Amino acid sequence: MSVPIVTGCDHHLFRDRLHQRSSHHPHIFFEAIAYTVALRLSLQNFRRDTIKPTQRSSIVVAGVVGALIGAKVLVMLQHIDLWWQQRGLF
């Protein structure tokens, strides 16, 4: 998948050369930043945490289950037309 680079210049050669240099999808970059920031914040706030260690595992499991359900709902909403066509199969 390629992402077009938008510049203020309409010169095609300049735009194509910029596009060729960008071979990585920006999602990977922003996801890595998000994980790094989340890890840093969680380590920074670990000492001030009010959650007991015995409760932590249930909170983590609830977060994972919520993320899985949310991801499935999001995919279903993004492809509502396909779901509507196949509604008799469920």
VEXDREN-2710 file (C-alpha; in Angstrom, 1 decimal):
% VEXDREN-2710
k/r/px/py/pz
1/MET/0.0/0.0/0.0
2/SER/1.4/3.4/-0.9
3/VAL/0.4/6.7/0.7
4/PRO/0.6/9.8/-1.5
5/ILE/2.7/12.6/-0.2
6/VAL/0.8/15.9/-0.5
7/THR/3.0/18.9/-1.2
8/GLY/2.3/22.5/-2.2
9/CYS/4.0/21.9/-5.5
10/ASP/2.3/20.5/-8.6
11/HIS/5.5/19.6/-10.3
12/HIS/5.1/15.9/-11.0
13/LEU/8.8/15.0/-11.0
14/PHE/9.3/16.4/-7.5
15/ARG/6.2/14.7/-6.2
16/ASP/7.2/11.3/-7.7
17/ARG/10.7/11.5/-6.2
18/LEU/9.3/12.2/-2.8
19/HIS/6.8/9.3/-3.2
20/GLN/9.6/6.9/-4.1
21/ARG/11.6/7.7/-1.0
22/SER/8.7/6.9/1.2
23/SER/8.5/3.1/1.1
24/HIS/7.1/2.5/4.5
25/HIS/3.5/3.0/5.5
26/PRO/3.1/5.7/8.2
27/HIS/0.9/3.4/10.3
28/ILE/3.9/1.5/11.5
29/PHE/5.7/4.7/12.5
30/PHE/2.7/6.1/14.5
31/GLU/2.0/2.7/16.1
32/ALA/5.6/2.4/17.3
33/ILE/5.3/5.9/18.8
34/ALA/2.1/5.0/20.5
35/TYR/3.5/1.9/22.0
36/THR/6.6/3.7/23.2
37/VAL/4.6/6.5/24.8
38/ALA/2.2/4.1/26.5
39/LEU/5.1/2.0/27.9
40/ARG/6.8/5.2/29.2
41/LEU/3.7/6.5/30.8
42/SER/2.8/3.1/32.4
43/LEU/6.3/2.8/33.8
44/GLN/6.2/6.3/35.1
45/ASN/2.9/5.9/36.8
46/PHE/3.6/2.4/38.2
47/ARG/4.8/3.7/41.6
48/ARG/1.7/5.9/42.1
49/ASP/-0.7/3.1/41.0
50/THR/-3.7/2.5/43.3
51/ILE/-4.6/-0.9/41.8
52/LYS/-3.7/-3.9/43.9
53/PRO/-1.5/-6.5/42.2
54/THR/-4.3/-9.1/42.8
55/GLN/-6.8/-6.9/40.8
56/ARG/-4.4/-6.1/38.0
57/SER/-4.9/-9.3/36.0
58/SER/-8.6/-9.0/35.9
59/ILE/-8.3/-5.4/34.7
60/VAL/-5.9/-6.5/31.9
61/VAL/-8.2/-9.3/30.8
62/ALA/-11.1/-6.9/30.7
63/GLY/-9.1/-4.5/28.6
64/VAL/-8.1/-7.3/26.1
65/VAL/-11.7/-8.6/25.9
66/GLY/-13.0/-5.0/25.3
67/ALA/-10.4/-4.4/22.6
68/LEU/-11.3/-7.6/20.8
69/ILE/-15.0/-6.8/20.9
70/GLY/-14.4/-3.2/19.9
71/ALA/-12.3/-4.3/17.0
72/LYS/-15.0/-6.8/15.7
73/VAL/-17.7/-4.1/16.0
74/LEU/-15.5/-1.6/14.2
75/VAL/-14.9/-4.0/11.3
76/MET/-18.6/-4.8/11.1
77/LEU/-19.5/-1.1/11.0
78/GLN/-16.8/-0.5/8.3
79/HIS/-18.3/-3.3/6.1
80/ILE/-22.0/-2.8/7.0
81/ASP/-23.0/-3.2/3.3
82/LEU/-21.5/-6.7/3.2
83/TRP/-22.9/-7.7/6.5
84/TRP/-26.4/-6.5/5.4
85/GLN/-26.1/-8.6/2.2
86/GLN/-25.2/-11.7/4.2
87/ARG/-27.5/-11.2/7.2
88/GLY/-29.5/-14.4/6.4
89/LEU/-26.4/-16.5/6.9
90/PHE/-25.9/-15.6/10.6
END
